[in-house]
Amino acid sequence: MGIKLTFIPKIQNALGPVWIFVVFTVLALSFLTLARFGLSVWQGERVFGSHAWLSIFIGGLRVDIATLSYIIMPALLLTLVMQSIGWQNKVRGLLKIYLVIMSALLVFFEVITPTFINEYDLRPNRLFIEYLIYPKEVSKMIFSGYKLEVFIAVIALILSCKFASKVFSNQWQSKSSLTGLNQSILALVLVCLTILGARNSLGHRPLNPAMVSFSTDHLLNDLTLNSLYSVAFAVKQLSNEQSSQDYYGKMPTDELLSIVRSNMQNTQGTFSDVTAPTKTFHGASNIGKPKNLVIILQESLGARYVGTLGGLPLTPNIDALYKQGWGFDNLYATGTRSVRGIEAVITGFTPTPSRAVVKLDKSQRDFFTIADFLAKKNYNTQFIYGGESHFDNMRSFFLGNGFKDIVDTNNFNKIDFNGSWGASDEDLYDQADLELSQLEKQNKPFFSLIFSSSNHSPYDFPDDKITLYDKQKQTRNNAAKYADYALGTFIEKAKKSSYWDNTVFIVIADHDSRVSGSNLVPVDHFRIPAVIFGKGIAHKRYDQLASQLDIPVTLLSLIGASGKHPMIGHDLSKPISDNKQRAMMQYDKNFAYMHDNKVVVLQPQKPATTYTYSNNQLLPCENDEQLVKKALAHANLGNLAYTNGWYH
């Protein structure tokens, strides 16, 4: 106790105004360590199972020190400058406000972390930033489905601000007992310490998440971070979209293109356009009258919700389609967000660690989409959505790339139920039926993309429509069941419509919901349903490995739309050799290339690893160098195509 009464006050007097940073650091480190401990206990099964405690907390300490060093450095420099000219009291109020704000941010991001982990199996990251762009939609979702979480976050903010304000007011020391020379030496030492703490490395690269990654379980790697650091790192990346080559390693362009082309289905075609190296002629399997095309993109519907695919018995209407049309049993999404699903199904563009092309600047005009391809073949092209089409930049991307008409909630004739994300799926399909009937009267073929939204948190849907699967109404399972019910009502209408006879339909998920798991890439959560149906579509089941990237190429073939395009997907209506079947998946910063039961995983600044995929698990095996090359070529293709304009 004597040390506490005599030693600390002496240090406090010696440091003077700098003492407040010591207090802030001790409190912040204690809080972040406690928060990490709580998260680790909550995820104890994964943490204990991999003996990850030591790695999480050692790596976490490094990240926390770096975070606090970045926070302290500018304030410390300002304080030392003001102290040197005798104006230290003038910076007191500003410094207190700054440290209170930083304390509140640290607390806020840690408090919201469990909710984010529940949804994405990751700490808050770039998704958090991207959602902030759409405050109206997101606020509806948050206040509808996360009232308790919002209440807790607000209370935590208020309490942290009050506590920090009181503590920092009491810890200010206006003067130091050190001599001028000693104060200068102390200032130099402290600045050097914050610089070293921020870099947290003696190598040529400062600390980054890859340096503290130690596990094949992405969540364990994320637990070593703190959430403010995770979000700040995401902001930095958003302002400087790193290419996949920076992440996974470079490959000569000629070799890359040779590998990609040789794995395309049409290897006999010519690739004569140097400005579009993957562009070649694709002949359609349907050589009759061009058909209409309707893509129904289902929100968040993984295979685990579809009874036919071994999931829960929530989708009787999709199950019925699997018995009538062309169903895919082994199809994989390219990502975990709607814009990634749109990117794959509408453009056939390979996934990258950057944002989906729907959001990137250089792809907002003259970027290849099947809508643009069909518009040039005299098709009417349309997007129908129950929410507001500006969300996720969809409206801008679609209008700039071949969609002639956008119909969203603002244009609906009637809305019986308005949820957090807009009109219910029943209202969406009622409007879609009207729109398609009108298009049919124009005596031109049409392409329509219908995007559902009811199966999205907070899972709003009308009462008394379905027998609830879960007792509580607003659950993921019940929303999936309602979405299928609404789809069934549309299919019944479509079968009786004027447009049925000459239209190819597909129901396909954009991605699975809550993709999670201890694997580097949870492959089982990328498996999604897809069924092509309509008059003249024969019943069959396709059990070979396939990707969302294959869907747009296949659909163009089925509706009789031949022509040149840059998509590398396969036409699944034609034979594909076993060595070319593959799927590509982007999971945060990790890229997976799957062939047969082998999966190559590429991670940032780490060697490629090969796994055998068995019983929904990735089991390490000897590296397959040829497969690693294929993975690297396809992982790098997207960024090169975007940067060099190969997809325009």
C-alpha positions as CSV (number, residue, x, y, z in Angstrom):
1,M,0.0,0.0,0.0
2,G,3.0,2.3,0.7
3,I,4.0,2.0,-3.0
4,K,0.6,3.1,-4.0
5,L,0.7,6.1,-1.7
6,T,4.3,7.3,-2.4
7,F,5.6,5.9,-5.7
8,I,2.7,6.7,-8.0
9,P,2.2,10.3,-6.9
10,K,6.0,10.9,-7.6
11,I,5.6,9.5,-11.1
12,Q,2.4,11.6,-11.5
13,N,4.2,14.8,-10.5
14,A,7.2,14.0,-12.7
15,L,5.2,13.4,-15.8
16,G,2.9,16.3,-15.3
17,P,0.4,16.7,-18.2
18,V,1.6,13.4,-19.7
19,W,0.3,11.5,-16.7
20,I,-3.2,11.5,-18.2
21,F,-2.0,9.3,-21.1
22,V,-0.7,6.7,-18.6
23,V,-4.1,6.6,-17.0
24,F,-5.9,6.3,-20.3
25,T,-3.6,3.5,-21.5
26,V,-4.0,1.5,-18.3
27,L,-7.8,1.8,-18.3
28,A,-8.1,1.1,-22.1
29,L,-5.7,-1.9,-21.9
30,S,-7.7,-3.3,-19.0
31,F,-11.0,-2.8,-20.7
32,L,-9.9,-4.3,-24.1
33,T,-8.3,-7.3,-22.3
34,L,-11.5,-7.9,-20.3
35,A,-13.6,-7.6,-23.5
36,R,-11.4,-10.0,-25.3
37,F,-11.6,-12.4,-22.4
38,G,-15.4,-12.2,-22.4
39,L,-15.6,-12.9,-26.1
40,S,-13.2,-15.8,-25.8
41,V,-15.2,-17.3,-22.9
42,W,-18.4,-16.9,-25.0
43,Q,-16.7,-18.7,-27.9
44,G,-15.1,-21.1,-25.5
45,E,-15.8,-24.2,-27.6
46,R,-13.7,-22.9,-30.4
47,V,-11.1,-21.2,-28.3
48,F,-10.6,-24.2,-25.9
49,G,-10.7,-26.7,-28.7
50,S,-7.8,-25.1,-30.5
51,H,-5.8,-24.2,-27.3
52,A,-5.7,-20.6,-28.7
53,W,-5.8,-18.6,-25.4
54,L,-2.1,-17.7,-25.4
55,S,-2.0,-16.7,-29.1
56,I,-5.2,-14.6,-28.7
57,F,-4.0,-12.6,-25.7
58,I,-0.4,-12.1,-26.8
59,G,-1.5,-11.1,-30.3
60,G,-4.3,-9.1,-28.7
61,L,-1.9,-7.2,-26.5
62,R,0.2,-6.2,-29.6
63,V,-2.9,-5.0,-31.4
64,D,-4.2,-3.0,-28.3
65,I,-0.8,-1.4,-27.8
66,A,-0.7,-0.4,-31.5
67,T,-4.3,1.0,-31.3
68,L,-3.6,3.0,-28.2
69,S,-0.3,4.3,-29.6
70,Y,-2.1,5.6,-32.7
71,I,-4.7,7.3,-30.5
72,I,-2.2,8.8,-28.1
73,M,0.5,9.9,-30.5
74,P,-1.2,13.1,-32.0
75,A,-2.5,14.2,-28.6
76,L,0.8,13.5,-26.9
77,L,2.7,15.6,-29.5
78,L,0.2,18.5,-29.1
79,T,0.6,18.3,-25.3
80,L,4.4,18.3,-25.4
81,V,4.4,21.2,-27.8
82,M,2.0,23.2,-25.7
83,Q,4.0,22.3,-22.5
84,S,7.3,23.5,-24.1
85,I,5.8,27.0,-24.6
86,G,4.0,27.1,-21.3
87,W,0.4,26.8,-22.7
88,Q,-0.3,23.3,-21.3
89,N,-3.5,24.5,-19.5
90,K,-4.9,25.8,-22.8
91,V,-5.0,22.3,-24.3
92,R,-6.5,20.7,-21.2
93,G,-10.2,20.9,-22.3
94,L,-9.5,19.8,-25.9
95,L,-7.4,16.8,-24.6
96,K,-10.1,15.8,-22.2
97,I,-12.8,15.8,-25.0
98,Y,-10.5,13.8,-27.3
99,L,-9.8,11.1,-24.8
100,V,-13.4,10.8,-23.7
101,I,-14.4,10.4,-27.4
102,M,-11.7,7.8,-27.9
103,S,-12.8,5.9,-24.8
104,A,-16.4,6.0,-25.9
105,L,-15.4,4.6,-29.3
106,L,-13.4,1.7,-27.8
107,V,-16.3,0.8,-25.6
108,F,-19.0,1.2,-28.3
109,F,-17.2,-1.1,-30.8
110,E,-16.6,-3.7,-28.2
111,V,-20.2,-3.6,-27.0
112,I,-21.6,-4.1,-30.5
113,T,-19.1,-6.9,-31.3
114,P,-21.2,-9.9,-30.1
115,T,-24.1,-8.8,-32.3
116,F,-21.8,-8.5,-35.3
117,I,-20.2,-11.9,-34.6
118,N,-23.6,-13.5,-34.3
119,E,-24.4,-12.2,-37.8
120,Y,-21.1,-12.5,-39.7
121,D,-18.8,-14.6,-37.4
122,L,-16.3,-11.7,-37.5
123,R,-15.6,-8.6,-35.6
124,P,-17.0,-5.3,-37.1
125,N,-15.1,-4.7,-40.3
126,R,-15.7,-3.1,-43.8
127,L,-19.3,-4.3,-43.7
128,F,-19.9,-2.0,-40.8
129,I,-18.6,0.9,-42.8
130,E,-20.5,0.0,-45.9
131,Y,-23.8,-0.2,-44.0
132,L,-23.3,3.3,-42.6
133,I,-23.8,4.6,-46.2
134,Y,-27.5,3.6,-46.0
135,P,-28.7,5.0,-42.7
136,K,-32.4,4.9,-43.5
137,E,-32.5,1.1,-44.3
138,V,-30.1,0.1,-41.6
139,S,-31.8,2.2,-38.9
140,K,-35.1,0.5,-39.8
141,M,-33.4,-2.9,-39.5
142,I,-31.6,-2.0,-36.2
143,F,-34.6,-0.5,-34.4
144,S,-36.9,-3.3,-35.6
145,G,-34.8,-6.3,-34.7
146,Y,-32.1,-5.1,-32.3
147,K,-33.8,-2.9,-29.8
148,L,-32.1,-4.5,-26.8
149,E,-28.7,-4.3,-28.4
150,V,-29.3,-0.6,-29.3
151,F,-30.3,0.1,-25.7
152,I,-27.2,-1.6,-24.3
153,A,-25.0,0.3,-26.7
154,V,-26.5,3.6,-25.8
155,I,-26.2,3.0,-22.1
156,A,-22.6,1.8,-22.5
157,L,-21.8,5.0,-24.4
158,I,-23.4,7.3,-21.8
159,L,-21.7,5.5,-18.9
160,S,-18.3,5.4,-20.6
161,C,-18.4,9.1,-21.4
162,K,-19.4,10.0,-17.8
163,F,-16.7,7.7,-16.3
164,A,-14.0,8.9,-18.7
165,S,-14.9,12.5,-18.2
166,K,-14.7,12.2,-14.4
167,V,-11.4,10.2,-14.4
168,F,-9.6,12.5,-16.9
169,S,-10.7,15.7,-15.1
170,N,-9.2,14.4,-11.9
171,Q,-5.9,13.2,-13.4
172,W,-4.7,16.4,-15.1
173,Q,-1.3,17.7,-13.8
174,S,-0.5,21.1,-15.1
175,K,3.2,21.0,-14.5
176,S,6.0,18.5,-14.3
177,S,8.6,18.4,-11.4
178,L,11.3,17.5,-13.9
179,T,13.9,20.0,-15.1
180,G,13.6,21.4,-18.6
181,L,16.3,19.0,-20.0
182,N,14.8,16.0,-18.4
183,Q,11.4,17.0,-19.7
184,S,12.8,17.2,-23.2
185,I,14.4,13.7,-22.9
186,L,11.1,12.4,-21.5
187,A,9.2,13.9,-24.5
188,L,11.6,12.3,-27.0
189,V,11.4,8.9,-25.2
190,L,7.5,9.0,-25.2
191,V,7.3,10.0,-28.8
192,C,9.6,7.1,-29.8
193,L,7.6,4.7,-27.7
194,T,4.3,5.6,-29.3
195,I,5.9,5.3,-32.8
196,L,7.3,1.9,-31.9
197,G,4.0,0.9,-30.3
198,A,2.1,1.9,-33.4
199,R,4.4,0.0,-35.7
200,N,4.6,-2.9,-33.3
201,S,7.2,-4.4,-35.5
202,L,10.9,-4.0,-36.2
203,G,10.5,-5.3,-39.7
204,H,9.8,-3.3,-42.8
205,R,6.0,-3.7,-42.4
206,P,4.1,-2.3,-39.5
207,L,1.6,-4.5,-37.6
208,N,-1.4,-5.7,-39.6
209,P,-4.0,-8.4,-39.0
210,A,-2.0,-11.0,-40.9
211,M,0.9,-10.7,-38.4
212,V,-1.3,-11.9,-35.5
213,S,-3.2,-14.5,-37.5
214,F,-2.4,-18.0,-36.2
215,S,-5.4,-20.2,-36.8
216,T,-7.4,-21.7,-39.7
217,D,-10.4,-20.4,-37.7
218,H,-11.0,-16.9,-38.9
219,L,-12.9,-15.9,-35.8
220,L,-10.0,-16.9,-33.5
221,N,-7.8,-14.6,-35.6
222,D,-10.3,-11.8,-35.3
223,L,-10.4,-12.2,-31.5
224,T,-6.8,-11.1,-31.4
225,L,-7.9,-7.8,-32.8
226,N,-10.0,-5.2,-31.0
227,S,-13.0,-3.9,-32.9
228,L,-11.9,-0.2,-33.2
229,Y,-8.7,-1.4,-34.8
230,S,-10.7,-3.8,-37.1
231,V,-12.9,-1.0,-38.3
232,A,-10.1,1.5,-38.7
233,F,-8.1,-1.0,-40.7
234,A,-11.2,-1.6,-42.9
235,V,-11.4,2.2,-43.5
236,K,-7.8,2.3,-44.6
237,Q,-8.4,-0.6,-47.0
238,L,-11.5,1.1,-48.5
239,S,-9.5,4.1,-49.4
240,N,-6.8,1.9,-50.9
241,E,-8.4,-1.1,-52.4
242,Q,-5.6,-3.7,-52.4
243,S,-5.4,-5.9,-55.4
244,S,-5.4,-9.7,-54.9
245,Q,-1.8,-9.7,-56.1
246,D,-0.8,-7.7,-53.0
247,Y,-2.7,-10.3,-50.9
248,Y,-1.9,-13.6,-52.5
249,G,1.2,-13.1,-54.7
250,K,1.8,-12.2,-58.3
251,M,1.8,-14.3,-61.4
252,P,2.9,-13.3,-64.9
253,T,-0.1,-12.1,-66.9
254,D,0.5,-14.4,-69.8
255,E,0.7,-17.4,-67.6
256,L,-2.4,-16.3,-65.7
257,L,-4.5,-15.8,-68.9
258,S,-3.2,-19.1,-70.3
259,I,-4.4,-21.0,-67.1
260,V,-7.8,-19.2,-67.1
261,R,-8.5,-19.8,-70.8
262,S,-7.5,-23.4,-70.6
263,N,-10.0,-23.9,-67.8
264,M,-12.8,-22.3,-69.7
265,Q,-15.2,-24.6,-71.5
266,N,-14.7,-23.1,-74.9
267,T,-11.0,-23.8,-75.4
268,Q,-11.5,-24.1,-79.1
269,G,-12.6,-20.5,-79.4
270,T,-10.3,-17.7,-80.4
271,F,-9.2,-14.9,-77.9
272,S,-8.4,-12.2,-80.4
273,D,-9.4,-9.1,-78.4
274,V,-6.3,-7.9,-76.5
275,T,-8.5,-5.4,-74.6
276,A,-10.7,-8.2,-73.3
277,P,-8.4,-11.3,-73.0
278,T,-11.2,-13.7,-71.8
279,K,-13.7,-12.6,-74.5
280,T,-14.7,-15.3,-77.0
281,F,-17.7,-16.6,-78.8
282,H,-20.2,-18.7,-76.9
283,G,-22.8,-20.6,-78.9
284,A,-26.2,-21.1,-77.4
285,S,-27.7,-24.6,-77.0
286,N,-31.1,-23.2,-77.8
287,I,-31.2,-22.3,-81.5
288,G,-34.9,-21.6,-81.7
289,K,-36.8,-18.4,-81.0
290,P,-35.1,-16.3,-78.3
291,K,-36.8,-16.7,-74.9
292,N,-37.5,-14.3,-72.1
293,L,-35.3,-14.6,-69.0
294,V,-36.5,-14.1,-65.3
295,I,-33.9,-14.4,-62.5
296,I,-35.4,-14.6,-59.0
297,L,-32.6,-13.8,-56.6
298,Q,-33.4,-15.1,-53.2
299,E,-32.0,-13.3,-50.2
300,S,-29.9,-15.3,-47.8
301,L,-31.1,-18.8,-48.7
302,G,-28.4,-21.4,-48.1
303,A,-28.8,-25.1,-48.9
304,R,-29.2,-25.7,-45.1
305,Y,-32.8,-24.2,-45.4
306,V,-33.8,-26.4,-48.3
307,G,-35.2,-29.8,-47.6
308,T,-34.3,-31.3,-51.0
309,L,-30.6,-30.4,-50.3
310,G,-30.6,-32.0,-46.9
311,G,-31.6,-28.9,-45.0
312,L,-34.5,-27.9,-42.9
313,P,-38.1,-28.5,-44.3
314,L,-38.7,-24.8,-44.9
315,T,-39.0,-24.6,-48.7
316,P,-41.8,-26.9,-50.0
317,N,-42.2,-24.7,-53.2
318,I,-38.5,-24.9,-54.1
319,D,-38.5,-28.6,-53.2
320,A,-41.4,-29.0,-55.7
321,L,-39.4,-27.1,-58.4
322,Y,-36.5,-29.5,-57.9
323,K,-39.0,-32.3,-58.9
324,Q,-40.2,-30.3,-62.0
325,G,-37.2,-28.4,-63.4
326,W,-33.5,-28.5,-63.6
327,G,-32.1,-28.5,-60.0
328,F,-28.5,-28.0,-58.9
329,D,-27.3,-30.1,-56.0
330,N,-23.7,-28.9,-55.7
331,L,-23.7,-25.2,-56.5
332,Y,-21.7,-22.7,-54.6
333,A,-22.0,-19.0,-54.1
334,T,-18.9,-16.7,-54.6
335,G,-19.4,-14.7,-51.5
336,T,-21.4,-13.7,-48.4
337,R,-23.1,-10.5,-49.4
338,S,-25.9,-9.7,-51.8
339,V,-23.7,-7.5,-54.0
340,R,-21.3,-10.4,-54.4
341,G,-24.2,-12.6,-55.5
342,I,-25.4,-9.9,-58.0
343,E,-21.8,-9.6,-59.3
344,A,-21.6,-13.4,-60.0
345,V,-25.1,-13.9,-61.4
346,I,-25.4,-10.7,-63.5
347,T,-21.8,-10.2,-64.6
348,G,-20.1,-13.5,-64.2
349,F,-17.2,-11.6,-62.6
350,T,-14.8,-13.6,-60.4
351,P,-14.7,-12.6,-56.7
352,T,-11.9,-10.5,-55.3
353,P,-10.8,-9.2,-51.8
354,S,-12.0,-5.8,-53.0
355,R,-15.6,-4.7,-52.9
356,A,-18.0,-6.2,-55.4
357,V,-18.0,-4.4,-58.8
358,V,-21.5,-3.2,-58.0
359,K,-19.8,-0.7,-55.7
360,L,-16.5,0.1,-57.5
361,D,-16.1,3.4,-59.4
362,K,-14.7,2.1,-62.7
363,S,-17.5,-0.4,-63.2
364,Q,-20.4,2.0,-63.0
365,R,-20.5,2.5,-66.8
366,D,-19.9,0.2,-69.7
367,F,-19.1,-2.8,-67.5
368,F,-20.2,-6.2,-68.9
369,T,-23.5,-7.5,-67.6
370,I,-26.0,-9.9,-69.2
371,A,-28.5,-7.1,-69.1
372,D,-26.3,-5.0,-71.5
373,F,-25.6,-8.1,-73.6
374,L,-29.3,-8.8,-74.0
375,A,-30.2,-5.1,-74.5
376,K,-28.0,-5.1,-77.5
377,K,-30.1,-8.1,-78.8
378,N,-33.2,-5.9,-78.5
379,Y,-34.3,-7.2,-75.1
380,N,-36.2,-5.1,-72.6
381,T,-34.2,-5.2,-69.4
382,Q,-35.6,-4.6,-65.9
383,F,-34.8,-4.8,-62.2
384,I,-37.6,-5.3,-59.7
385,Y,-36.9,-4.8,-55.9
386,G,-39.1,-4.4,-52.9
387,G,-36.8,-2.0,-51.2
388,E,-35.1,1.2,-52.3
389,S,-32.9,0.4,-55.3
390,H,-30.1,2.8,-54.3
391,F,-29.1,0.5,-51.5
392,D,-25.7,-1.1,-52.1
393,N,-25.4,1.2,-55.1
394,M,-27.6,-1.2,-57.2
395,R,-29.5,1.5,-59.0
396,S,-26.4,3.3,-60.3
397,F,-24.7,0.1,-61.3
398,F,-27.7,-1.3,-63.1
399,L,-28.7,1.8,-65.0
400,G,-25.1,2.3,-66.1
401,N,-24.8,-1.2,-67.3
402,G,-27.7,-2.3,-69.5
403,F,-30.9,-2.2,-67.3
404,K,-33.4,0.1,-69.0
405,D,-36.0,0.1,-66.2
406,I,-35.8,0.0,-62.4
407,V,-38.9,-0.8,-60.4
408,D,-38.6,-0.4,-56.6
409,T,-40.9,0.2,-53.7
410,N,-41.5,3.7,-54.8
411,N,-43.1,2.5,-58.0
412,F,-45.2,-0.4,-56.6
413,N,-49.0,-0.2,-57.4
414,K,-49.9,-1.6,-54.0
415,I,-48.1,-2.6,-50.8
416,D,-50.0,-4.6,-48.2
417,F,-47.1,-5.1,-45.9
418,N,-44.1,-2.8,-45.5
419,G,-41.2,-4.2,-43.5
420,S,-37.8,-2.8,-42.5
421,W,-36.4,-3.6,-45.9
422,G,-39.4,-2.5,-47.9
423,A,-42.4,-4.3,-49.4
424,S,-42.9,-7.9,-48.5
425,D,-42.1,-10.7,-50.9
426,E,-45.8,-11.2,-51.7
427,D,-46.1,-7.5,-52.7
428,L,-42.8,-7.9,-54.7
429,Y,-44.1,-10.8,-56.7
430,D,-47.5,-9.2,-57.3
431,Q,-45.7,-6.2,-58.8
432,A,-43.4,-8.5,-60.7
433,D,-46.4,-10.4,-62.2
434,L,-47.8,-7.0,-63.4
435,E,-44.5,-5.9,-64.8
436,L,-43.8,-9.2,-66.7
437,S,-47.4,-9.2,-68.1
438,Q,-46.8,-5.6,-69.4
439,L,-43.4,-6.6,-70.9
440,E,-45.0,-9.6,-72.7
441,K,-47.4,-7.2,-74.5
442,Q,-44.5,-5.3,-76.1
443,N,-43.7,-8.1,-78.5
444,K,-40.0,-8.0,-77.6
445,P,-38.1,-10.5,-75.5
446,F,-37.3,-9.4,-72.0
447,F,-35.0,-10.0,-69.1
448,S,-36.1,-9.3,-65.6
449,L,-34.1,-9.6,-62.3
450,I,-36.3,-9.9,-59.3
451,F,-34.6,-9.5,-55.9
452,S,-36.4,-10.6,-52.7
453,S,-35.7,-9.2,-49.3
454,S,-38.1,-10.7,-46.7
455,N,-35.5,-13.3,-45.6
456,H,-33.3,-10.6,-44.0
457,S,-32.8,-9.5,-40.4
458,P,-35.0,-8.4,-38.7
459,Y,-37.3,-10.9,-40.6
460,D,-40.4,-8.9,-41.0
461,F,-43.3,-10.6,-42.8
462,P,-47.1,-10.5,-42.6
463,D,-49.0,-12.5,-40.0
464,D,-51.1,-15.6,-40.6
465,K,-49.4,-16.6,-43.9
466,I,-47.5,-19.7,-42.8
467,T,-47.4,-22.2,-40.0
468,L,-44.5,-21.0,-38.0
469,Y,-41.5,-23.3,-37.8
470,D,-40.1,-21.5,-34.7
471,K,-42.4,-20.4,-31.9
472,Q,-41.1,-16.8,-32.0
473,K,-42.2,-15.2,-35.2
474,Q,-39.3,-13.1,-36.4
475,T,-36.6,-15.7,-36.8
476,R,-34.5,-16.7,-39.8
477,N,-36.2,-20.0,-40.2
478,N,-39.7,-18.5,-40.3
479,A,-38.6,-15.8,-42.7
480,A,-37.1,-18.4,-45.0
481,K,-40.4,-20.3,-44.9
482,Y,-42.4,-17.2,-45.6
483,A,-40.1,-16.3,-48.5
484,D,-40.7,-19.7,-50.0
485,Y,-44.5,-19.3,-49.5
486,A,-44.4,-16.0,-51.4
487,L,-42.4,-17.6,-54.1
488,G,-45.0,-20.3,-54.5
489,T,-47.8,-17.8,-54.9
490,F,-45.8,-16.1,-57.8
491,I,-45.1,-19.4,-59.5
492,E,-48.8,-20.3,-59.5
493,K,-49.6,-16.9,-61.1
494,A,-46.8,-17.3,-63.6
495,K,-48.0,-20.7,-64.8
496,K,-51.3,-19.1,-65.7
497,S,-49.8,-16.0,-67.3
498,S,-49.2,-15.0,-70.9
499,Y,-45.5,-14.9,-70.4
500,W,-45.0,-18.4,-69.0
501,D,-44.8,-20.3,-72.3
502,N,-41.8,-18.4,-73.6
503,T,-39.8,-17.7,-70.5
504,V,-36.9,-19.4,-68.7
505,F,-37.0,-18.9,-65.0
506,I,-34.4,-19.5,-62.3
507,V,-34.6,-19.3,-58.6
508,I,-31.2,-18.9,-57.0
509,A,-29.9,-17.6,-53.7
510,D,-27.5,-14.7,-53.5
511,H,-25.6,-16.3,-50.6
512,D,-26.2,-18.2,-47.4
513,S,-27.1,-16.5,-44.2
514,R,-24.7,-16.1,-41.3
515,V,-21.7,-17.8,-42.9
516,S,-19.7,-19.1,-40.0
517,G,-17.4,-21.9,-38.9
518,S,-13.9,-22.7,-37.8
519,N,-12.5,-23.3,-41.3
520,L,-10.5,-20.7,-43.1
521,V,-13.4,-20.7,-45.6
522,P,-16.6,-22.5,-44.3
523,V,-17.3,-24.1,-47.7
524,D,-20.5,-25.8,-46.5
525,H,-22.1,-22.4,-45.9
526,F,-21.4,-21.4,-49.5
527,R,-23.6,-24.1,-50.9
528,I,-26.9,-22.7,-52.2
529,P,-30.0,-23.8,-54.1
530,A,-30.7,-23.1,-57.7
531,V,-33.5,-24.4,-60.0
532,I,-34.1,-23.5,-63.6
533,F,-37.7,-24.0,-64.6
534,G,-40.4,-23.1,-67.2
535,K,-42.2,-24.6,-70.1
536,G,-39.9,-26.8,-72.1
537,I,-37.3,-27.2,-69.2
538,A,-36.9,-30.9,-68.7
539,H,-36.7,-32.3,-65.2
540,K,-33.2,-33.3,-64.2
541,R,-30.7,-33.0,-61.3
542,Y,-27.2,-31.7,-61.7
543,D,-24.9,-33.1,-59.1
544,Q,-21.6,-32.0,-60.5
545,L,-19.6,-29.2,-58.9
546,A,-20.8,-25.8,-60.1
547,S,-20.5,-22.1,-59.3
548,Q,-22.7,-19.1,-59.4
549,L,-20.3,-17.9,-62.1
550,D,-21.7,-20.7,-64.4
551,I,-25.3,-19.5,-64.1
552,P,-25.3,-16.5,-66.4
553,V,-23.4,-18.3,-69.1
554,T,-25.9,-21.2,-68.9
555,L,-28.9,-19.0,-68.9
556,L,-27.8,-17.1,-72.0
557,S,-27.4,-20.5,-73.7
558,L,-30.9,-21.7,-72.7
559,I,-32.6,-18.6,-74.0
560,G,-30.8,-18.8,-77.3
561,A,-28.5,-15.8,-76.8
562,S,-25.2,-16.6,-78.7
563,G,-22.4,-14.1,-78.9
564,K,-19.0,-12.9,-77.6
565,H,-18.6,-12.0,-74.0
566,P,-15.8,-12.1,-71.3
567,M,-17.4,-14.4,-68.8
568,I,-15.3,-17.4,-67.8
569,G,-18.2,-19.5,-66.4
570,H,-19.3,-22.8,-67.9
571,D,-22.4,-23.5,-70.0
572,L,-23.8,-26.3,-67.8
573,S,-26.2,-27.3,-70.6
574,K,-23.2,-28.7,-72.4
575,P,-20.7,-31.4,-71.4
576,I,-17.8,-30.3,-69.1
577,S,-14.7,-32.3,-68.6
578,D,-14.1,-33.4,-65.0
579,N,-10.8,-31.5,-64.7
580,K,-12.6,-28.2,-65.4
581,Q,-15.4,-28.4,-62.8
582,R,-14.6,-25.8,-60.0
583,A,-16.1,-23.3,-57.7
584,M,-14.6,-20.1,-56.3
585,M,-15.4,-18.5,-52.9
586,Q,-14.3,-15.2,-51.4
587,Y,-14.6,-15.2,-47.6
588,D,-13.5,-11.8,-46.2
589,K,-9.8,-11.7,-47.3
590,N,-9.5,-15.5,-47.9
591,F,-10.0,-17.0,-51.4
592,A,-11.0,-20.7,-51.9
593,Y,-10.7,-22.6,-55.2
594,M,-12.5,-25.9,-55.1
595,H,-12.0,-28.8,-57.6
596,D,-13.6,-32.2,-56.9
597,N,-12.9,-32.7,-53.2
598,K,-9.8,-30.6,-53.1
599,V,-9.8,-27.0,-51.9
600,V,-6.9,-24.5,-52.2
601,V,-7.1,-21.6,-49.8
602,L,-5.2,-18.4,-50.4
603,Q,-4.7,-16.0,-47.4
604,P,-3.1,-12.5,-47.4
605,Q,0.7,-12.7,-47.2
606,K,0.7,-16.4,-46.4
607,P,1.6,-19.5,-48.5
608,A,-1.2,-21.3,-50.2
609,T,-2.6,-24.4,-48.5
610,T,-4.5,-27.4,-49.9
611,Y,-7.2,-29.3,-48.1
612,T,-9.5,-32.3,-48.7
613,Y,-13.1,-31.3,-48.2
614,S,-14.9,-34.1,-46.3
615,N,-17.9,-34.0,-44.0
616,N,-18.1,-30.3,-44.2
617,Q,-14.5,-29.9,-42.9
618,L,-11.3,-28.8,-44.6
619,L,-8.7,-31.5,-43.7
620,P,-5.0,-30.4,-44.5
621,C,-3.3,-32.4,-47.1
622,E,-0.2,-32.2,-49.3
623,N,-0.1,-29.1,-51.5
624,D,-1.3,-29.7,-55.1
625,E,0.9,-27.2,-57.0
626,Q,-1.1,-27.3,-60.2
627,L,-4.3,-26.6,-58.3
628,V,-2.5,-23.8,-56.4
629,K,-1.6,-22.2,-59.7
630,K,-5.2,-22.4,-60.9
631,A,-6.3,-20.9,-57.7
632,L,-3.8,-18.0,-57.9
633,A,-4.7,-17.3,-61.5
634,H,-8.4,-17.1,-60.9
635,A,-7.9,-15.1,-57.6
636,N,-5.9,-12.5,-59.5
637,L,-8.0,-12.4,-62.6
638,G,-10.8,-10.1,-61.2
639,N,-8.5,-7.3,-60.0
640,L,-6.5,-7.4,-63.2
641,A,-9.7,-7.3,-65.3
642,Y,-11.1,-4.4,-63.3
643,T,-7.8,-2.4,-63.3
644,N,-7.0,-2.9,-66.9
645,G,-10.6,-2.5,-68.2
646,W,-10.8,-6.1,-69.6
647,Y,-14.5,-6.3,-68.7
648,H,-15.7,-3.2,-70.5
